[in-house]
Amino acid sequence: MEQFKTPPAAAVARRWQSMMWLDADRVFYVGLLGEPSVRNLGAWSIYLSLSASRPHCISLEPGRGAAGQETTLSVVPPGVPHRIVSGERMILSILIEAETIERDSLAPCFRGASGAVRSEEDESRLRAALERVQFGGGGVYGSTADFDREFFGAALAPRAIDRRIRAALDGIKRDPNRHTSAEECALAAHLSVSRFLHLFKDEVGSSFRNFRSWQRARSVLYRVKQNDSLANVALDVGYTDSTHFSHSVRQVFGLTPKSIFAGCRRLVLYGSGDAARPRCGLAA
């Protein structure tokens, strides 16, 4: 069995500041990776090694015995189980919510790839944006479009989605901690439950249940600087108890909530949008 180990602390490039910026549509993270087990994210995931000389290893659907790929830049489509091991303790990760973009608006190297990506142009653009954020006073973006222009050179084109499904998406993303049911969404859309669920999957590319679970787990990221017990965080986020919380978060991120919160102690956190406003510990 392939072994995945985190390199010693001496291997860390000390100049990088741990930070995360997120809104309802994007997450930008520079920080500790830890030793995650298999993760399964509901968004497009882009990983960039902070040092070009220390590649990471990405394994897609590792339960099927797929071999790991060594690379400095990788992409994983939404809903694909994967495991990542960094060549250093920190990594850059960008999440792009799948329902917010037309796939064709992604750079060709990303939209047609799964795993290692070979594109000097796109890697250089990401590294230049990272340098500006870390050393040029960046880190706060007024909109998703501003973030896209910084990291991808242009705002990514939004996906056209049926207005009834868009209303359901917006409601869940506005308050991901609320238990929004398919029944109430179907009623608001003037559809039967079965028709709503079928249309939702066709439009979004994910089942209603999986999308709702992803959004709830994702909302934990707004709380990583919150000075409260994990049991209280679990209840605030909408999980029935701390056991369900830990299991669900680990299924998504490959790490327990305890590990995630511990790894974010020195993180500078920026959040924006409706979901950010009630949260505590966010930078202005």
C-alpha positions, 0 to 999 in steps of 0.5 A: 500500500502506498504510504503518504507522509507529511515532510518534516517542519524543516522542509517548510518555506517559512515566508508564506503566511497562512491565509484563507479568503472565501465567499459563496462561490470561491475559496482561496487557501494557503496553509497547512495540508496535514495528512488527509485521508481521501477527500471528496469536495463538491467544487472544482479543486485546484492545487498548487505546490508553493515551491516549484521544486517540491511537487505534490502527489495527487491520487484520484479515486485511490480506493480503486488503486489508481497510482499517484501523479507527481506534479506542481499543479493539479485539478480535481473535478467536483465529486471525485474522491482523491488524496493529496500529499504535499512535498512541503507542509503548506499548499495553495488550494482554490475551490470553484463552486461547480454551479457558478461557472460554465465549464468552458470558461475554465482554462483549457488545461483545467477543464479537460484535466483530472489530476496532474496539469502541465501548463507553464502559462497557467501555473505562472499566472497562479504563482504571480497572483499568489505573490501579489496576495502574499506580499502586495497587500492583497487578500480581500476581494470585493467580488467573485469576479475580482478574485477570478480576474486576479487568479485566472485573468478574467471573470469566469462565465456564469452557468445558465441555470433554470431560475427555479433551481437557481432560487433553491441554490441561492437559498441553500448557499445563503443559509447552508446551516438550515435544513432546507428540504427538497419538499419546500424547494419543490413547493416554491418551484411549483414542481413535484418533488421527483420532478424538482430532484431530477431537474436539480441534478440535470441543472447542477450536476449534483444531487440535491442531497449531496449539494446540501451536504457539501454546502453545510460542510463548506460553511465550517470554513467560516468558523475555523477561527471561532473560539468555541467548542467543537460541539457548539460549532457542530450545532451552530452549523446544523449537525445533530451532534459532534459525532455526525459533525466529525464523520461528515466533515472527514468524509468531505475534507479528509480531516477531522474538525479537530485537525482542521481547527488546530491547523488554522490557529495561525491562519488569517481569515477573510470572508465575504457574502451573506454566509460570512456576516454572522460568523465570528473571527473574520478579518474585515 
